[in-house]
Amino acid sequence: MTELDPVIHAQARLRVVASLSALGDGDKIAFPRLQELLAMTAGNLSVHLRKLEDAGYVEISKTHRGRTPATLVRLSRRGRLAFEEYTEAIRALLDPTPSKEQP
């Protein structure tokens, strides 16, 4: 049986990774915008981002826009690959029969 990545498999982290995977490779999103998209509290999102960052799946950068601090989030290459493997594992679980090519 195919193993699902436990870091991604938690519902909230799956939503985070799926949202970040929709961005272009290397694109970043502001923390408040991601929070709004996911309808999560700042504390809850922070906890899940920390877990994803510890796994190397997201990269978080802190900067300033003028005098205002800004936190930007992006999916790392490792995170993108992990999400691709996760989605392949889900597909395999949903359709365990090998596909047959048509001549």
C-alpha positions in Angstrom: 0.0 0.0 0.0 1.2 3.5 -0.8 2.3 5.6 2.1 0.9 9.2 2.5 3.2 11.9 3.7 2.1 12.6 7.2 3.4 16.2 7.1 1.1 17.0 4.2 -1.8 14.7 5.1 -3.1 16.7 8.0 -6.1 18.6 6.6 -4.9 22.1 7.3 -1.4 21.5 5.9 -2.9 19.8 2.9 -5.0 23.0 2.3 -1.9 25.1 2.7 0.3 23.1 0.3 -2.5 22.8 -2.3 -2.9 26.6 -2.2 0.8 27.3 -2.5 1.2 24.7 -5.3 -1.3 26.8 -7.4 1.3 29.7 -7.4 4.0 29.7 -10.0 7.3 28.1 -9.2 9.2 30.6 -6.9 6.1 32.9 -6.4 5.4 34.1 -2.9 2.2 35.0 -1.1 1.8 37.4 1.8 0.9 35.7 5.1 -2.4 37.7 5.5 -3.5 36.9 2.0 -2.9 33.1 2.6 -4.7 33.4 5.9 -7.7 35.0 4.2 -7.7 32.4 1.4 -7.7 29.5 3.8 -10.0 31.2 6.4 -7.6 30.2 9.2 -6.5 32.1 12.3 -3.1 33.6 12.3 -2.0 31.3 15.1 -3.3 28.2 13.5 -1.7 29.0 10.1 1.6 29.8 11.8 1.7 26.4 13.6 1.1 24.6 10.3 3.5 26.7 8.4 6.2 26.0 11.0 5.6 22.2 10.6 5.9 22.6 6.8 9.0 24.8 7.1 10.6 22.3 9.5 10.1 19.6 6.8 11.6 21.9 4.2 8.3 22.1 2.2 7.8 25.9 2.6 10.1 28.9 2.7 9.2 31.9 4.8 10.9 35.2 4.4 10.4 38.3 6.5 10.8 41.7 4.9 9.3 45.2 5.1 7.0 47.0 2.8 7.8 50.6 3.7 7.9 50.5 7.5 5.4 47.6 7.7 6.8 44.1 8.4 5.7 41.6 5.8 5.9 37.8 5.9 6.0 36.0 2.6 5.4 32.3 2.0 6.4 30.1 -0.9 6.4 26.4 -1.7 10.0 25.1 -1.9 11.1 22.8 -4.7 11.2 20.0 -2.1 7.6 20.9 -1.1 6.4 20.9 -4.7 7.9 17.5 -5.3 6.4 16.1 -2.0 3.0 17.4 -3.0 3.3 15.8 -6.5 4.2 12.5 -4.8 1.4 12.9 -2.4 -1.2 13.5 -5.2 0.2 10.5 -7.1 -0.2 8.3 -3.9 -3.8 9.5 -3.5 -4.5 8.6 -7.1 -3.0 5.2 -6.6 -5.2 4.6 -3.6 -8.3 5.7 -5.5 -7.5 3.6 -8.6 -5.2 0.8 -7.6 -5.4 -1.0 -10.9 -2.5 -0.3 -13.3 -3.7 1.7 -16.3 -3.6 -0.2 -19.6 -2.4 1.7 -22.7 -4.7 1.6 -25.7 -3.0 0.6 -29.0 
